[in-house]
Structures are given as C-alpha cells and as structure tokens.
Amino acid sequence: MSLNLSNAQIARELGLNESDTHQMTSQLREGVYEKRPTVVLWGSVWTCNSIVEIF
C-alpha cells in the first residue's frame, strides 16, 4: 500500500500519469536490485546437529 501511495505522490508532484510513474519506479527498483553488491560468505560454520568438544 505504501508503494502505491508513494507512486501517487511522485506522479502528483511531477505532473505525470500514475501508471507511467509506477513503470518508471519499477524500472528504477529493478536496476538498484541488479546493482547490489554480491555477498561473500566466509569464516566458520557451526551446525546444530553435531557436538564439538573444546579442551
């Protein structure tokens, strides 16, 4: 719901059609998602199904 309201506010402030604004913001969000940095996992992994004894 808040995204629709945000698109409506953007459309109203820029004097654009709401469906055009929705299309533009969707493309922007997809671009931001595609350019996000790749997560690199490293370090120790602990599992819950094994018992490790540390002395």
C-alpha positions, 0 to 999 in steps of 0.5 A: 500500500505504501508503494502505491501511495508513494507512486501517487505522490511522485506522479502528483508532484511531477505532473505525470500519469500514475501508471507511467510513474509506477513503470518508471519506479519499477524500472528504477527498483529493478536496476538498484536490485541488479546493482547490489553488491554480491555477498561473500560468505566466509569464516566458520560454520557451526551446525546444530546437529553435531557436538564439538568438544573444546579442551 
